[in-house]
Amino acid sequence: QVYLVESGGGLVQAGDSLRLTCTTSGGTFASYAMGWFRQGSGKEREFVAAIGWSGKSTNYADSAKGRFTISRDNAQNMLYLEMNSLKPEDTAVYYCAAERDRPWDTPSFSYEYDHWGQGTQVTVSS
């Protein structure tokens, strides 16, 4: 059982940057594919980015390509999401998630993930 805790969210202005962190414990971090999802108010949860166990394979939603970077540090059991050029439409609760069955993969559907954090709020003002 892996436990996930997100941090790094906050209130920023359009064009600013934020770095989200997902701290993990209770499992072998390198055994999981990891992902970031977000859910805006009144919206469905949507995929943002995913990374395979080695960090070499990544996958991004179109909305994140060129602005967001997902990375991981297996030695520190940490997952990151670097977000640049933030827009008001990026406002959402951001969740990290872990997928155990195919750690080499970069899944983009929420049902593929086994474990979730509690989320961190990101608010981007215009």
Buried (B, 14 or more C-beta within 10 A) or exposed (E): EBEBBBEBBEEBEEEBEBEBBBBBEEBEBEEBBBBBBBBBEEEEBBBBBBBBBEBEEBBBBEBBEEBBBBBBEBEEBBBBBBBEEBEEEBBBBBBBBBBBEEBEBBBBEBEBBBBBBEBBEBBBEE
